[in-house]
Structure formats: structure tokens, C-alpha cells
Amino acid sequence: MGAPIRPRRSALYIPGSNSRALSKGREVAADILLLDLEDAVAPDQKITARDQVIAAIALNEYRPREVVVRVNDLGSQWGG
């Protein structure tokens, strides 16, 4: 028997380059936080966004929300 199904009613995309939004994500009532490193981040902010997302996740303050990181194409210059 697999894990029980857990319904999710809301999801919030947060640009990884927006440190204020990453902090605010700790307070919102969304079931899922999608930390975006892809379309929501300008090319010149990709590295900063990756560093900020790593730091935000390391704080472990998003519980009980589910956290998903949307990454760049692994074949792109930012995917590695």
C-alpha cells in the first residue's frame, strides 16, 4: 500500500530572485510553495536566485508546506 493521498488546494509560485517573497513564503497559507529558478528569474539573476533558494530551504522554515523547486533545463547554462 502506498502513501496516503493528500489533497492540495493551493500553490504559490515564488521567484527565487525575490528575497522578500521567499521570506513571505513562510507565512502564506498555501499548501505548496514552488520556488522558481526558471521563467520567473531574469538571466542575470539566475545564480543569485539559486543561492537564495538554497539558503531559504536550508532554514527549514516552510513547514508544513510542501516545497518544490522549479529548475532550469539541465542542458542550459544554468542547469548544471
Secondary structure in CASP SS format (residue, H / E / C, confidence):
PFRMAT SS
TARGET T0000
AUTHOR 0000-0000-0000
METHOD secondary structure of the structure
MODEL  1
M C 1.00
G C 1.00
A C 1.00
P C 1.00
I C 1.00
R C 1.00
P C 1.00
R C 1.00
R C 1.00
S C 1.00
A E 1.00
L E 1.00
Y E 1.00
I E 1.00
P E 1.00
G C 1.00
S C 1.00
N C 1.00
S H 1.00
R H 1.00
A H 1.00
L H 1.00
S H 1.00
K H 1.00
G C 1.00
R C 1.00
E C 1.00
V C 1.00
A C 1.00
A C 1.00
D C 1.00
I E 1.00
L E 1.00
L E 1.00
L E 1.00
D E 1.00
L C 1.00
E C 1.00
D C 1.00
A C 1.00
V C 1.00
A C 1.00
P H 1.00
D H 1.00
Q H 1.00
K H 1.00
I H 1.00
T H 1.00
A H 1.00
R H 1.00
D H 1.00
Q H 1.00
V H 1.00
I H 1.00
A H 1.00
A H 1.00
I H 1.00
A H 1.00
L C 1.00
N C 1.00
E C 1.00
Y C 1.00
R C 1.00
P C 1.00
R C 1.00
E E 1.00
V E 1.00
V E 1.00
V E 1.00
R E 1.00
V C 1.00
N C 1.00
D C 1.00
L C 1.00
G C 1.00
S C 1.00
Q C 1.00
W C 1.00
G C 1.00
G C 1.00
END
